[in-house]
Structure formats: C-alpha cells, structure tokens
Amino acid sequence: MNIVRSGAVYKNMKSSAFLKDYYRSKVLSLVSGNEVYGSSPPDIFIGRMGYPNVYIGPLVPPRTGDTSIMGSPERWVGKSIEEIVEFRSMLVRGMHRTNVKNADTGRIEEMVKELAISDKYELVRQEFSKRPDMRIRFDENSQPFGPSAVLKSMELEGGKVNKTVEKAYSDTDLAASGAMIELYSKGIEVSKIQKAVSAGALGIGRNRKLVPTRWSITAVDDTLSKNNLKGVKENDPLEEVLVYQNDALDNRWLIIMFPGSWEYELVEAWYPNTTWNRESGNIQIFSSYEPYKGRSKYAEIGGCYYAARLASSELLLKMEKQARVVILREAHSGYIMPVGVWNVREHVREALKKEPLHFGSERNAIDFIAKKMDIPINTWVENSTLLKLAVRQRRLAR
C-alpha cells in the first residue's frame, strides 16, 4: 500500500451516518413488534462470527408483493447508493444459531435452503424472541441489510423453486464447483448461485455444509472465473490495446487490455472518507496481481479482485482472445459506504458492454490513462506490475 498526498478538501452531501439514521427511522415505523411478515426477494444471510456455529436466516421486508429487486444485485446498475440502502435497509434478518454441518437437518435450515433455491419471492412470517434491533449492517463483500433479531419461529407460504437449481440440489454426486459451473453455463445469475452455495444446497451429499455469505460470494466468483480462464488461455492474444470506461456510485473505472498472454491486476485508489479510508487525509492505494499461472495466496484486495476477474474473463471468453488485463479504480468521496462486491462485478461488466477505445500502442494507451484519471499516471505505474511493463515497452518503442 502506498499513500498519496492530496491537498483537496473532500465533502459529502450526505454522510454514511446520516443515511443510516435516516433509513433506520423509516424501518422503525414499519417494524413495531416481535413479528415481521412480508415477501422475501427471496434472500438469506449466513453469518461467519463464531464459525462453525453461526447464525442463519431469511431476509424479509415488512411488505408484500414483488420485492425481487431487493435480492438481485444484477439489477442494481444505475441505482444510487441512497436507493440501494433504502430497499436493502428494509430487509429484516432472522437469526437461528446452528452448526454449518447441519445444512440438511432442522426445520429452519430446510426453509432457509428453500428460500435460497427459490425463483420467486416467498411470503415469510418471522417471530422473534424480542423486537429487532434497528441497526443497518454494511460489509465490503456482501450486500447491506437492515434490523436483526433471534428467530423464535418461521413459516413459509407459496414461492416457486427454480427448477434448474433444484436439479443441481438433487444431484448429490456432483461436486460444488461442478454445480456452480453447470448453473452458470445455463444462465443462472451469479447472485442466485452464491445463495445456493451459502445454504449448503450444492455439492457431494456428505460434504454439504452452510457457508457464510461473504465466503460464498468470493468462492463463486473465484470458481467461475478460473473455469472461464481455461478457455481464455487457449485463445490467441489481442492484436491491439483496448480501453473500457465506466463511472458509477462515484467510482471511476478503466479496464485496459494489453496484447499478450493472460495476466491480471486490480489497482484501487480510495479517497479520504470512503469505505477503506475513513481516518486518513490521504489517498490510499491497494493492488493485487496474478501471472499466467494464477495466484497461490488470497488476493490482498479481497473479494473485489475475484469479482472483477470474473467480469474480465467473461468478455475475453466471448471475444475468443486472451490479454494482459489491468483494472484501475478510483473510489471518490461520494462512495460513502460499502454496498458489496457486486458493485465491482456488475459495474466492470457494464463497462465491458460498451464500445472500447482502440490504441495501436501501449504508449498511446498510457497517455490516455494519464488524461482520464485524476491520480497522476506515475502513481498508478508505481503501484502496478502491468503498467510498469507497459511503460517499459513504451520506452523501448521510442
């Protein structure tokens, strides 16, 4: 990590504390007792504290009807942070303590699993031991949600199981990784696959267990992107440099694809008062890189690394090409709270749907990066393995 001095003054029109208090007051008026009845998107949450004995349960808003958007991050592109926090803060989390090995035992465990593989929002009644607390939870990996309370009882009404996911659930001889890849190939959304993994609905029967939500998200992104890369590495390299752009949630993205065999890097710059940089008055920069053969250790950046790798591998597989991919991200002061790694996956995907800029040389691409990003190009190069290589090739070409 390197620190960059910045003389700018960063101000937020709305702070994270303001948003939390505002939406907490809205939820407070809807959750008045020890019971919540509503339509789950469907969605679930598996905690990790105390592992292997964790809290599991549904996420249910105190309203009925079509709430499906609340549980589908693939549909959140174009939404503001305020909009995302508004509908996610309505999701009340029921908490049932269990061991992760109990995925196939217990009534609540079975209902949580049913929600995870459902295709349509289900009516859920949650009765709690006491009124839910009114805190809103935010995490850099998983999507935010609202109040929580220990479950006393739970009931499901209606709903519709996804037949494709149900088939994978019924195949107790298929490894979890194989099930993920099969569902993905059949067009099942990544977020749906992640919920099935988390609920212990996939894998060899005797090996199935509940997986904390934040772990399942990264496991799916990692597994799917590694499988994509098997195909990518069989293709010829790009013949030119391609640069894709996107701006969303006050994050600026550049995805640069250089000719060459597969290599990949994510470099993130966090401005003061953003998720990963609360205390410092300086811009903080983090990076993670992998060579052709991949990494042996978990990425320093965390789940965002694997989410962006999945999006990149999807496009290269479609193009039938391979490349050296570097993703630059500037998280500006408006990104006041984490909303989950879906933000990375879906906004990189969105960028890669756009028409790229074409450059005949690394030199021209580097010059464009210098103009597009706020942080000086020398700082990006200092923190990037792949940009250093591009600059070296640029100098040789002079």
Buried (B, 14 or more C-beta within 10 A) or exposed (E): EEEBEBEEEBEBEEEBEEBBEBBBEEBEEBBEEBBBBBBBBBBBBBBBEEBEEBBBBBBBBBEEEEBBBBBBBBBBBEBEBEEBBBBBBBBBBBBBBBBBBBBBEBEBBBBBBBBBBBBBBBBBBBBBEEEBEBEBBBBBBBBBBBBBBBBBBBEBEEBEBBEBBBBBBEBEEBEBBBBBBBBBEEEBBBBBBBBBBBBBBBBBEEEBBBBBBBBBBBBBBBBBBBBBBEEBEEBEBBEBBBBBBBEBBBBBBBBBBBBBEBBBBBBBBBBBBBBBBEEBBBBBBBBBBBEEEEBEEEBEBBBBBBBBBBBBBBBBBEBEBBBBBBBBBBBBBBBBBBBBBBBBBBBBBBBBEEEBBEBEBBBBBBBBBBEBBEBEBEBBBBBBBBBEBBBEBBEEEE
